[in-house]
Amino acid sequence: MVCTVCNKEAPEGSRFCPFCGAKLRLTIKTSKDPLIGATLAGKYHILDRLGSGAMGAIYKATHLNLGKPVVLKVLHPHLLKEESHVQRFKREAKAASRLNQPNCITILDYDKTPDGWSYICMEYVEGKDLCRILHEEKKLSPERAIRIALQVVDALDEAHSKGVIHRDLKPENIMIEKLRANPDFVKVLDFGIAKIQDTSETGSGSFKTATGMVFGTPEYMSPEQIKGEELDGRSDIYSLGVVIYQMLTGILPFTGETVLEVATKHLQQPPPPLEEVAPDLPKELVQVVNKMLKKDRQERFSSAGEVREALLHCLQVVTGQVSGITPTPAQVQPQIPTKKEFMPARTEQLQEAEGESEEFEFMKKSHTLRNLAIAGVAIIVIAALIVGFVVLRP
């Protein structure tokens, strides 16, 4: 898509131009892509263009040496003129290559060709992005939405543990692949504007993007991201909360005709109450999403691990493995024993006590008789000894 105001190419699926903020119209760039049919770096034969992002165009290609499909992300030509964009593109490759988790996209290669093309090679995922699925199905069942969200949480947990914050989490960056073991297997893509903490160069753990710079997609940006504040993993948690809200309802919690209008709602307005938009959702799930969407990051979950635990409980609730934490009286009745139910147990206890008493009396009597018998035998023995002594005395 091309912005009709600034005439720059915008990422496909965008509602606003990332360069001037204007609302985009359906204007498609018709010029032939010079890379389609070409061989990049002598080993990647480019077959087709799959889409476009803020940093580069996405192509399906064949790795000629391996004969396998791969995906190439090639930096936009107009960004090659500024070294800062080239370095940021390199940081994307570096950030994503740090991640070693099944739900994170695998980076295979990064390089810059002699004729100036910068590219990242990554694994090819056969499937659809979540944006397309939501366009086709409108919304997802709570169980399916939770299962997808849990995999995204695992990817974020891995990224955050390596000092990487995604900063542009949205349905377009969540690929869904059908596998035999999992029909909704998730791959989180595009760390193109990721914030990476690198201690190898400075030793200070400083972040490689400057505070005050705003990147991301307005509909999914956290309040602190909109304000250009220093970010941490809780910003990604907010963005995931927006994605879950959208999966459950089929609508975005914050929309507007301009970037400013959307941003203002993120900063000042609460989302439409989830319990009203989707009244059939379990209260536990509503509470989790509401907590993820708190304006103040201090009130959100503190880590992806905490979100995982909360969503796992919600999954148990929606699948019937556990009961909800707020059941209605019709669902669960208090189990108070009646008098008839209570008396047999009491009678049984008394009978057991009486049986124990009778056994004790029997043992007591037996013990007395045995003592008397022993005493009688002793008397007889003593008497015999006395008689023998008298008779035998000289």
KEKE-3310 file (N, C-alpha, C; in steps of 0.2 Angstrom, whole numbers, plus 5000, padded with zeros to 4 digits):
npx = (5004:5002:5005:4994:4997:5010:5016:5024:5028:5018:5016:5008:4990:4990:4982:4985:4997:5014:5023:5018:5006:4994:4977:4976:4971:4964:4975:4985:5001:5007:5019:5031:5040:5057:5064:5058:5060:5073:5090:5096:5111:5117:5112:5098:5084:5071:5054:5041:5032:5027:5022:5023:5032:5035:5049:5054:5051:5043:5047:5045:5056:5068:5080:5094:5105:5101:5088:5076:5061:5062:5060:5063:5067:5068:5077:5068:5071:5072:5075:5088:5096:5099:5110:5106:5094:5098:5106:5097:5089:5099:5100:5087:5089:5099:5092:5081:5088:5093:5084:5077:5066:5051:5040:5045:5051:5063:5079:5089:5099:5109:5114:5123:5122:5134:5128:5121:5109:5101:5097:5087:5086:5074:5065:5053:5035:5021:5006:4993:4992:4986:4978:4972:4965:4956:4949:4942:4935:4930:4928:4935:4933:4933:4941:4950:4956:4963:4972:4980:4984:4992:5003:5009:5012:5022:5032:5035:5039:5051:5058:5058:5066:5078:5081:5074:5062:5046:5038:5029:5018:5005:4990:4995:5008:5008:5009:4999:5000:4996:4998:5001:5000:4995:4983:4983:4996:5008:5018:5028:5032:5043:5053:5056:5056:5060:5066:5081:5092:5109:5123:5135:5143:5143:5144:5135:5122:5113:5099:5096:5088:5082:5075:5059:5057:5045:5038:5028:5011:4997:4984:4988:4997:5005:5000:5012:5021:5015:5018:5031:5040:5052:5053:5047:5044:5031:5024:5023:5014:5002:4999:4997:4985:4976:4976:4970:4958:4953:4952:4942:4931:4930:4932:4941:4948:4951:4948:4949:4948:4960:4977:4980:4968:4966:4977:4974:4963:4969:4977:4968:4954:4944:4943:4929:4918:4922:4914:4901:4902:4905:4896:4895:4907:4919:4920:4933:4941:4938:4943:4956:4960:4956:4965:4977:4975:4977:4979:4990:5005:5010:4999:4997:5000:5015:5025:5027:5027:5017:5006:5004:5001:4989:4981:4981:4974:4961:4959:4957:4945:4936:4936:4931:4938:4940:4930:4922:4928:4918:4905:4887:4873:4864:4873:4881:4877:4878:4884:4877:4875:4860:4848:4845:4855:4866:4864:4865:4879:4883:4877:4884:4896:4894:4890:4902:4910:4904:4906:4920:4920:4914:4923:4934:4930:4929:4942:4947:4941:4946:4960:4959:4955:4966:4976:4971:4972:4986:4990:4984:4991:5003:5001:4999:5011:5020:5014:5016:5030:5032:5026:5034:5046:5043:5040:5052:5061:5073)
npy = (4994:5011:5027:5041:5053:5056:5048:5037:5019:5009:4997:4982:4979:4989:5003:5016:5027:5024:5034:5047:5047:5048:5042:5027:5024:5012:5010:5002:4998:4996:4994:4983:4971:4972:4961:4949:4934:4935:4931:4931:4935:4925:4913:4912:4910:4920:4919:4924:4938:4940:4949:4965:4975:4987:4988:4981:4971:4956:4940:4924:4912:4900:4891:4888:4879:4870:4867:4870:4878:4895:4911:4927:4943:4958:4973:4989:4999:5013:5015:5011:5021:5027:5025:5022:5015:5003:4998:4995:4986:4976:4973:4968:4955:4950:4951:4942:4930:4927:4920:4904:4895:4885:4893:4904:4913:4905:4911:4910:4916:4931:4945:4957:4961:4963:4973:4980:4976:4973:4959:4947:4930:4917:4904:4895:4896:4887:4892:4903:4920:4927:4938:4937:4925:4930:4939:4930:4922:4931:4930:4920:4904:4904:4894:4891:4903:4905:4895:4898:4911:4906:4901:4912:4919:4910:4912:4926:4925:4918:4928:4939:4934:4935:4948:4954:4964:4964:4974:4976:4968:4960:4954:4952:4948:4936:4920:4906:4889:4873:4858:4841:4837:4849:4859:4873:4879:4891:4904:4917:4932:4944:4954:4967:4980:4978:4979:4978:4972:4974:4968:4965:4974:4987:4984:4988:4985:4993:4999:4997:5006:5022:5031:5039:5038:5033:5018:5006:4998:5008:5003:4993:4997:5000:5011:5017:5015:5023:5036:5036:5032:5023:5006:4989:4972:4972:4980:4972:4963:4971:4973:4960:4958:4966:4959:4947:4951:4955:4943:4936:4944:4949:4962:4978:4985:4998:5011:5022:5037:5043:5043:5050:5050:5036:5034:5043:5037:5025:5030:5037:5032:5018:5001:4995:4987:4970:4960:4965:4966:4953:4943:4930:4925:4917:4923:4923:4923:4936:4944:4942:4947:4960:4964:4963:4974:4986:5003:5008:5001:4995:4989:4978:4961:4956:4948:4937:4924:4925:4928:4917:4907:4912:4911:4897:4893:4898:4891:4878:4881:4884:4872:4864:4857:4862:4870:4887:4902:4909:4903:4902:4900:4891:4882:4876:4869:4871:4858:4852:4841:4832:4828:4814:4810:4812:4805:4790:4789:4794:4784:4773:4776:4776:4762:4757:4761:4755:4742:4742:4744:4732:4723:4727:4724:4710:4707:4712:4703:4691:4693:4694:4681:4674:4678:4674:4660:4658:4662:4652:4641:4644:4644:4630:4625:4630:4625:4611:4611:4614:4604:4593:4597:4596:4582:4576:4580:4576)
npz = (5000:4997:5004:5001:5005:5009:5000:5002:5004:5014:5027:5023:5027:5036:5045:5047:5041:5044:5043:5041:5048:5042:5038:5029:5012:5001:4991:4979:4976:4960:4952:4946:4956:4958:4963:4963:4956:4955:4961:4976:4985:4979:4983:4986:4979:4974:4975:4977:4983:4999:5008:5017:5029:5042:5041:5031:5015:5013:5007:4999:4996:4988:4995:4987:4989:4998:4994:5000:5006:5011:5020:5016:5022:5017:5018:5016:5001:5002:5015:5016:5014:5026:5039:5052:5051:5044:5054:5064:5058:5057:5071:5073:5067:5076:5088:5086:5083:5096:5102:5108:5106:5103:5099:5094:5079:5069:5065:5051:5044:5041:5031:5020:5004:4990:4981:4989:4996:5011:5021:5030:5033:5036:5044:5035:5037:5035:5034:5041:5046:5061:5060:5047:5050:5059:5052:5043:5052:5061:5076:5090:5099:5117:5122:5111:5109:5121:5121:5110:5114:5125:5119:5113:5125:5130:5120:5122:5135:5133:5125:5134:5144:5138:5137:5127:5120:5112:5106:5095:5095:5087:5078:5065:5066:5072:5068:5062:5062:5055:5063:5065:5078:5084:5079:5079:5080:5085:5079:5083:5075:5068:5074:5071:5076:5089:5105:5112:5124:5127:5133:5129:5122:5128:5141:5151:5150:5143:5134:5116:5109:5109:5123:5121:5108:5097:5092:5084:5082:5082:5087:5096:5105:5121:5134:5140:5130:5120:5126:5125:5134:5144:5141:5147:5149:5152:5144:5132:5137:5139:5125:5121:5128:5121:5109:5114:5118:5106:5099:5107:5105:5092:5089:5091:5106:5106:5094:5081:5070:5068:5072:5083:5090:5093:5101:5111:5117:5122:5132:5141:5141:5147:5140:5131:5141:5144:5149:5145:5131:5127:5135:5139:5142:5154:5170:5176:5165:5160:5170:5169:5156:5158:5168:5161:5153:5160:5163:5171:5172:5183:5189:5181:5176:5182:5174:5160:5164:5175:5168:5161:5171:5175:5163:5161:5172:5168:5156:5161:5168:5157:5150:5159:5168:5181:5193:5192:5200:5205:5207:5203:5215:5209:5203:5212:5227:5244:5254:5267:5280:5283:5297:5297:5289:5297:5309:5307:5306:5318:5326:5322:5327:5341:5342:5339:5349:5360:5357:5358:5372:5378:5373:5381:5394:5393:5391:5403:5413:5409:5412:5426:5430:5426:5434:5446:5445:5443:5456:5464:5460:5464:5478:5480:5477:5486:5498:5496:5497:5510:5517:5513:5518:5532:5533:5529:5539:5551)
capx = (5000:5006:5001:4992:4999:5018:5018:5028:5025:5016:5015:5001:4986:4990:4976:4988:5004:5019:5028:5015:5001:4988:4973:4977:4966:4966:4979:4990:5007:5007:5025:5034:5045:5063:5067:5054:5063:5080:5093:5099:5117:5119:5109:5091:5080:5065:5048:5035:5031:5021:5019:5027:5032:5038:5056:5056:5047:5044:5047:5046:5062:5071:5087:5097:5110:5097:5082:5070:5058:5063:5057:5068:5065:5073:5076:5066:5077:5072:5078:5095:5100:5101:5113:5102:5089:5102:5109:5091:5088:5104:5098:5082:5091:5102:5087:5078:5093:5095:5078:5078:5059:5047:5035:5048:5053:5070:5083:5094:5105:5109:5119:5122:5125:5138:5125:5117:5103:5101:5092:5087:5083:5071:5061:5046:5030:5016:5000:4990:4993:4980:4974:4968:4960:4951:4945:4938:4931:4927:4931:4937:4930:4937:4947:4955:4959:4967:4977:4984:4988:4997:5009:5012:5015:5029:5037:5037:5043:5058:5061:5060:5072:5084:5082:5071:5055:5044:5035:5024:5014:4998:4988:4999:5014:5007:5007:4996:5002:4992:5002:4997:4999:4992:4981:4984:5003:5010:5025:5028:5036:5044:5056:5059:5057:5061:5070:5086:5097:5115:5129:5142:5147:5144:5144:5131:5115:5109:5095:5099:5084:5082:5069:5057:5056:5038:5037:5023:5005:4993:4979:4990:5002:5003:5000:5019:5024:5013:5021:5038:5043:5056:5048:5049:5040:5023:5021:5020:5008:4997:4998:4994:4979:4972:4975:4966:4951:4950:4951:4936:4925:4930:4933:4947:4945:4952:4948:4948:4949:4967:4982:4979:4962:4967:4982:4971:4959:4973:4979:4963:4948:4944:4940:4922:4918:4922:4908:4895:4903:4904:4893:4895:4914:4919:4922:4940:4945:4937:4947:4963:4961:4956:4971:4982:4974:4977:4983:4996:5009:5011:4993:4996:5004:5022:5029:5024:5025:5011:5000:5003:4998:4982:4978:4981:4968:4956:4958:4954:4938:4932:4936:4927:4942:4939:4924:4924:4929:4912:4899:4880:4869:4861:4878:4884:4874:4882:4883:4876:4871:4853:4849:4845:4862:4871:4863:4868:4886:4884:4875:4889:4902:4892:4891:4910:4912:4901:4910:4926:4919:4913:4930:4939:4927:4931:4950:4948:4939:4951:4966:4958:4955:4973:4980:4969:4975:4993:4991:4982:4996:5009:5000:4999:5018:5022:5011:5020:5037:5032:5024:5040:5051:5041:5041:5059:5065:5076)
capy = (5000:5018:5033:5046:5060:5057:5044:5031:5013:5007:4989:4979:4979:4995:5008:5022:5028:5025:5040:5054:5046:5049:5036:5024:5021:5006:5011:4997:4999:4991:4993:4976:4971:4969:4956:4943:4930:4936:4927:4935:4933:4919:4906:4913:4912:4923:4916:4928:4943:4938:4955:4971:4977:4993:4989:4978:4967:4949:4936:4917:4910:4894:4890:4884:4874:4865:4865:4870:4885:4900:4917:4933:4949:4963:4980:4993:5003:5020:5014:5009:5028:5030:5019:5020:5010:4997:4995:4993:4980:4971:4972:4963:4948:4948:4950:4936:4924:4925:4916:4897:4892:4883:4897:4910:4911:4904:4915:4906:4920:4938:4947:4962:4959:4968:4978:4985:4973:4970:4954:4942:4923:4914:4898:4896:4894:4886:4894:4910:4925:4928:4944:4934:4921:4934:4942:4925:4919:4936:4929:4913:4902:4905:4889:4892:4910:4904:4890:4903:4916:4903:4900:4918:4920:4906:4916:4932:4923:4917:4934:4944:4932:4936:4955:4957:4966:4964:4981:4977:4962:4961:4948:4951:4945:4929:4915:4900:4883:4867:4853:4835:4837:4855:4863:4880:4880:4898:4906:4924:4935:4951:4958:4973:4986:4975:4983:4973:4974:4971:4970:4963:4980:4992:4981:4992:4983:4999:4997:5000:5011:5028:5033:5045:5036:5029:5013:5001:4999:5012:5000:4988:5000:5001:5018:5020:5015:5029:5042:5036:5030:5017:5000:4983:4966:4973:4983:4967:4960:4975:4972:4954:4959:4969:4954:4942:4955:4955:4936:4934:4948:4951:4970:4980:4989:5005:5012:5030:5039:5046:5040:5053:5048:5030:5035:5046:5031:5020:5034:5040:5028:5011:4998:4993:4981:4964:4956:4967:4964:4945:4941:4922:4923:4916:4929:4922:4926:4943:4947:4941:4952:4967:4966:4964:4981:4991:5009:5008:4995:4992:4985:4973:4955:4958:4944:4933:4918:4926:4928:4910:4904:4914:4908:4890:4892:4900:4885:4873:4883:4884:4865:4860:4853:4865:4875:4894:4904:4913:4899:4904:4896:4885:4878:4873:4869:4869:4851:4852:4834:4832:4824:4807:4808:4813:4800:4784:4790:4795:4778:4769:4778:4773:4755:4755:4763:4750:4736:4742:4743:4725:4719:4729:4721:4703:4706:4713:4697:4686:4695:4693:4674:4671:4680:4669:4653:4658:4662:4646:4636:4646:4642:4623:4623:4632:4620:4605:4612:4614:4597:4589:4599:4593:4574:4574:4583:4570)
capz = (5000:4996:5007:4996:5007:5009:4994:5005:5005:5021:5028:5021:5032:5041:5044:5047:5038:5049:5042:5042:5052:5039:5037:5023:5008:4997:4985:4979:4972:4954:4949:4946:4961:4954:4967:4961:4950:4956:4966:4981:4988:4975:4985:4988:4973:4976:4971:4977:4988:5004:5011:5018:5036:5043:5040:5024:5011:5015:5001:4999:4992:4989:4997:4982:4991:5002:4991:5004:5006:5016:5020:5016:5024:5013:5020:5011:4998:5005:5022:5015:5014:5033:5043:5058:5049:5043:5060:5067:5054:5060:5078:5073:5066:5082:5093:5085:5084:5103:5105:5106:5109:5097:5096:5091:5073:5069:5061:5048:5041:5040:5027:5016:4997:4987:4978:4994:4999:5018:5021:5035:5031:5042:5042:5031:5041:5031:5038:5040:5052:5065:5057:5042:5053:5062:5046:5040:5057:5066:5083:5091:5105:5122:5123:5106:5110:5127:5118:5105:5119:5130:5115:5112:5131:5130:5116:5125:5141:5131:5123:5140:5148:5134:5137:5121:5121:5105:5105:5090:5095:5084:5074:5059:5068:5075:5062:5065:5057:5056:5064:5067:5086:5086:5073:5080:5082:5085:5078:5084:5070:5067:5079:5067:5081:5095:5110:5114:5129:5125:5138:5126:5119:5133:5148:5156:5150:5141:5128:5110:5106:5113:5126:5118:5101:5097:5087:5085:5079:5087:5090:5100:5109:5128:5136:5141:5123:5116:5129:5123:5140:5145:5141:5149:5147:5154:5138:5128:5140:5137:5118:5120:5131:5116:5105:5117:5118:5099:5098:5110:5103:5085:5088:5094:5112:5105:5087:5079:5063:5067:5076:5089:5093:5095:5106:5117:5121:5126:5138:5145:5141:5148:5135:5132:5146:5141:5151:5141:5124:5127:5142:5140:5144:5161:5174:5177:5159:5159:5175:5167:5151:5161:5172:5156:5149:5165:5160:5175:5171:5190:5190:5177:5178:5182:5170:5156:5168:5179:5163:5159:5176:5175:5158:5162:5176:5163:5152:5165:5169:5151:5148:5164:5173:5188:5193:5192:5207:5207:5205:5206:5219:5206:5200:5217:5233:5250:5256:5274:5281:5286:5303:5295:5286:5302:5314:5306:5307:5325:5329:5321:5331:5347:5342:5339:5356:5364:5355:5361:5379:5379:5372:5386:5400:5393:5393:5410:5417:5408:5415:5433:5431:5425:5440:5452:5443:5445:5463:5466:5458:5469:5485:5481:5477:5493:5503:5495:5499:5518:5519:5512:5523:5539:5533:5528:5544:5555)
cpx = (5004:5001:5000:4995:5006:5021:5024:5025:5024:5015:5008:4997:4986:4984:4979:4995:5009:5023:5025:5009:4994:4984:4974:4971:4968:4969:4985:4995:5008:5014:5028:5040:5051:5066:5064:5058:5071:5083:5098:5105:5119:5116:5102:5088:5073:5059:5042:5036:5025:5018:5024:5026:5035:5045:5058:5050:5048:5043:5048:5051:5064:5078:5090:5101:5106:5091:5076:5068:5060:5060:5063:5064:5070:5072:5073:5071:5077:5075:5086:5100:5102:5104:5110:5097:5093:5104:5103:5089:5092:5102:5092:5084:5095:5098:5084:5082:5095:5089:5078:5071:5055:5042:5038:5051:5061:5074:5089:5100:5104:5115:5118:5125:5129:5134:5120:5111:5104:5095:5092:5083:5081:5067:5055:5041:5024:5009:4997:4992:4986:4976:4970:4963:4954:4946:4940:4933:4928:4930:4932:4934:4935:4943:4952:4959:4964:4973:4982:4988:4993:5004:5013:5015:5022:5034:5039:5041:5051:5062:5063:5066:5078:5085:5079:5064:5052:5042:5030:5020:5007:4997:4993:5006:5014:5004:5004:4997:4998:4997:4998:4995:4996:4990:4982:4991:5006:5017:5024:5034:5038:5047:5059:5060:5058:5067:5075:5091:5103:5120:5135:5146:5148:5146:5140:5124:5111:5105:5097:5094:5083:5075:5066:5055:5050:5038:5031:5017:5000:4988:4981:4996:5000:5003:5008:5023:5022:5016:5028:5042:5048:5051:5051:5044:5032:5020:5019:5014:5002:4995:4994:4987:4974:4971:4970:4959:4948:4948:4944:4930:4925:4931:4939:4944:4946:4952:4947:4950:4956:4971:4981:4973:4963:4972:4978:4966:4963:4975:4974:4956:4948:4941:4933:4922:4917:4916:4901:4896:4902:4902:4894:4902:4914:4922:4930:4944:4944:4942:4954:4965:4961:4962:4977:4982:4974:4982:4990:4999:5010:5005:4992:5000:5011:5027:5024:5022:5019:5005:4999:4999:4990:4978:4977:4975:4961:4954:4955:4947:4934:4932:4933:4931:4942:4933:4927:4925:4923:4906:4892:4878:4866:4866:4880:4880:4878:4880:4883:4872:4865:4854:4849:4852:4867:4870:4866:4876:4887:4882:4881:4895:4900:4893:4898:4912:4910:4905:4917:4926:4918:4920:4935:4937:4929:4938:4951:4947:4944:4958:4965:4959:4962:4977:4978:4972:4982:4994:4989:4988:5002:5008:5001:5007:5021:5020:5015:5027:5037:5031:5031:5045:5050:5042:5048:5063:5067:5073)
cpy = (5006:5023:5038:5053:5061:5052:5039:5025:5011:5000:4987:4978:4984:5000:5015:5022:5028:5030:5046:5053:5047:5042:5034:5023:5015:5007:5006:4999:4994:4990:4986:4976:4968:4963:4949:4940:4931:4931:4931:4932:4926:4912:4906:4915:4914:4922:4921:4933:4941:4944:4960:4973:4984:4994:4986:4974:4960:4944:4928:4916:4903:4894:4885:4878:4868:4863:4865:4877:4889:4906:4922:4939:4954:4970:4985:4998:5010:5020:5013:5016:5030:5024:5017:5014:5003:4994:4992:4986:4974:4969:4967:4956:4946:4947:4943:4929:4922:4920:4909:4894:4891:4888:4904:4908:4910:4908:4911:4910:4927:4941:4954:4961:4965:4974:4982:4982:4970:4965:4949:4936:4920:4908:4900:4893:4893:4887:4901:4914:4925:4933:4941:4929:4924:4937:4937:4923:4924:4935:4922:4911:4903:4900:4890:4898:4909:4900:4894:4907:4913:4902:4906:4920:4916:4910:4922:4931:4922:4924:4939:4941:4933:4944:4958:4958:4967:4971:4982:4971:4963:4955:4946:4947:4938:4924:4909:4894:4877:4861:4847:4835:4843:4859:4870:4881:4887:4899:4914:4927:4942:4955:4964:4979:4984:4979:4978:4976:4970:4973:4968:4969:4985:4990:4984:4990:4988:4996:5001:5004:5016:5029:5039:5044:5032:5025:5009:5002:5002:5008:4995:4991:5001:5009:5021:5020:5022:5036:5042:5035:5024:5011:4994:4978:4967:4977:4978:4963:4964:4973:4965:4954:4962:4963:4949:4945:4954:4948:4934:4938:4950:4958:4972:4985:4996:5006:5020:5031:5042:5042:5043:5051:5041:5030:5038:5041:5027:5024:5035:5036:5021:5008:4996:4987:4975:4960:4959:4965:4957:4943:4934:4920:4922:4922:4929:4925:4933:4947:4947:4947:4959:4969:4967:4971:4986:4997:5009:5001:4991:4988:4979:4967:4958:4954:4940:4926:4919:4926:4921:4906:4906:4911:4901:4889:4893:4894:4880:4875:4882:4876:4861:4856:4856:4869:4882:4896:4908:4909:4902:4899:4890:4880:4874:4874:4867:4862:4850:4845:4835:4828:4817:4805:4808:4807:4793:4784:4790:4788:4773:4770:4775:4766:4753:4756:4757:4743:4736:4741:4736:4721:4721:4725:4713:4702:4707:4707:4692:4687:4693:4685:4671:4673:4675:4662:4653:4658:4656:4641:4638:4643:4634:4621:4624:4627:4613:4605:4611:4607:4592:4591:4596:4585:4572:4576:4577:4571)
cpz = (5000:4999:5002:4998:5007:5003:4996:5005:5012:5021:5026:5027:5037:5039:5044:5044:5044:5049:5043:5046:5049:5038:5030:5019:5004:4991:4984:4974:4966:4951:4950:4951:4957:4957:4965:4955:4951:4961:4970:4984:4985:4978:4987:4982:4975:4972:4971:4983:4993:5007:5013:5026:5036:5041:5033:5021:5013:5008:5003:4994:4993:4990:4992:4984:4995:4999:4995:5004:5012:5015:5021:5018:5022:5015:5014:5008:5001:5012:5022:5015:5021:5037:5049:5057:5047:5049:5064:5064:5056:5067:5078:5072:5072:5087:5092:5085:5091:5105:5103:5109:5103:5095:5094:5084:5073:5063:5058:5046:5041:5036:5023:5009:4995:4984:4983:4998:5006:5018:5027:5032:5037:5040:5039:5035:5036:5035:5036:5047:5055:5063:5051:5045:5056:5057:5043:5045:5062:5073:5084:5098:5111:5123:5117:5107:5116:5124:5114:5110:5123:5126:5114:5119:5132:5126:5119:5132:5139:5129:5129:5144:5145:5133:5130:5122:5114:5103:5099:5089:5092:5080:5068:5060:5072:5070:5066:5060:5060:5057:5066:5074:5088:5080:5074:5083:5080:5084:5079:5079:5072:5073:5076:5071:5088:5099:5113:5119:5128:5130:5135:5124:5124:5140:5153:5155:5147:5135:5122:5106:5111:5116:5122:5111:5101:5091:5089:5081:5084:5091:5096:5105:5116:5129:5137:5134:5119:5119:5128:5129:5140:5145:5145:5147:5148:5148:5133:5131:5139:5130:5117:5123:5126:5111:5107:5117:5111:5097:5101:5108:5096:5084:5092:5100:5110:5097:5086:5072:5062:5073:5083:5093:5096:5101:5112:5121:5125:5132:5143:5146:5143:5142:5136:5136:5143:5143:5148:5134:5123:5133:5143:5142:5152:5164:5175:5171:5158:5164:5172:5161:5154:5165:5167:5153:5154:5162:5164:5174:5178:5192:5186:5180:5177:5177:5166:5160:5172:5174:5162:5164:5176:5169:5158:5167:5172:5159:5155:5167:5162:5148:5153:5169:5180:5187:5194:5199:5210:5205:5207:5210:5216:5203:5206:5224:5239:5253:5264:5275:5285:5293:5302:5293:5292:5307:5313:5308:5315:5329:5328:5326:5338:5348:5342:5346:5361:5363:5359:5369:5381:5378:5378:5393:5399:5394:5400:5415:5415:5411:5423:5434:5430:5431:5445:5451:5445:5452:5466:5466:5463:5476:5485:5481:5483:5498:5502:5498:5507:5520:5518:5517:5530:5539:5533:5534:5549:5562)
residu = (MET:VAL:CYS:THR:VAL:CYS:ASN:LYS:GLU:ALA:PRO:GLU:GLY:SER:ARG:PHE:CYS:PRO:PHE:CYS:GLY:ALA:LYS:LEU:ARG:LEU:THR:ILE:LYS:THR:SER:LYS:ASP:PRO:LEU:ILE:GLY:ALA:THR:LEU:ALA:GLY:LYS:TYR:HIS:ILE:LEU:ASP:ARG:LEU:GLY:SER:GLY:ALA:MET:GLY:ALA:ILE:TYR:LYS:ALA:THR:HIS:LEU:ASN:LEU:GLY:LYS:PRO:VAL:VAL:LEU:LYS:VAL:LEU:HIS:PRO:HIS:LEU:LEU:LYS:GLU:GLU:SER:HIS:VAL:GLN:ARG:PHE:LYS:ARG:GLU:ALA:LYS:ALA:ALA:SER:ARG:LEU:ASN:GLN:PRO:ASN:CYS:ILE:THR:ILE:LEU:ASP:TYR:ASP:LYS:THR:PRO:ASP:GLY:TRP:SER:TYR:ILE:CYS:MET:GLU:TYR:VAL:GLU:GLY:LYS:ASP:LEU:CYS:ARG:ILE:LEU:HIS:GLU:GLU:LYS:LYS:LEU:SER:PRO:GLU:ARG:ALA:ILE:ARG:ILE:ALA:LEU:GLN:VAL:VAL:ASP:ALA:LEU:ASP:GLU:ALA:HIS:SER:LYS:GLY:VAL:ILE:HIS:ARG:ASP:LEU:LYS:PRO:GLU:ASN:ILE:MET:ILE:GLU:LYS:LEU:ARG:ALA:ASN:PRO:ASP:PHE:VAL:LYS:VAL:LEU:ASP:PHE:GLY:ILE:ALA:LYS:ILE:GLN:ASP:THR:SER:GLU:THR:GLY:SER:GLY:SER:PHE:LYS:THR:ALA:THR:GLY:MET:VAL:PHE:GLY:THR:PRO:GLU:TYR:MET:SER:PRO:GLU:GLN:ILE:LYS:GLY:GLU:GLU:LEU:ASP:GLY:ARG:SER:ASP:ILE:TYR:SER:LEU:GLY:VAL:VAL:ILE:TYR:GLN:MET:LEU:THR:GLY:ILE:LEU:PRO:PHE:THR:GLY:GLU:THR:VAL:LEU:GLU:VAL:ALA:THR:LYS:HIS:LEU:GLN:GLN:PRO:PRO:PRO:PRO:LEU:GLU:GLU:VAL:ALA:PRO:ASP:LEU:PRO:LYS:GLU:LEU:VAL:GLN:VAL:VAL:ASN:LYS:MET:LEU:LYS:LYS:ASP:ARG:GLN:GLU:ARG:PHE:SER:SER:ALA:GLY:GLU:VAL:ARG:GLU:ALA:LEU:LEU:HIS:CYS:LEU:GLN:VAL:VAL:THR:GLY:GLN:VAL:SER:GLY:ILE:THR:PRO:THR:PRO:ALA:GLN:VAL:GLN:PRO:GLN:ILE:PRO:THR:LYS:LYS:GLU:PHE:MET:PRO:ALA:ARG:THR:GLU:GLN:LEU:GLN:GLU:ALA:GLU:GLY:GLU:SER:GLU:GLU:PHE:GLU:PHE:MET:LYS:LYS:SER:HIS:THR:LEU:ARG:ASN:LEU:ALA:ILE:ALA:GLY:VAL:ALA:ILE:ILE:VAL:ILE:ALA:ALA:LEU:ILE:VAL:GLY:PHE:VAL:VAL:LEU:ARG:PRO)
# end
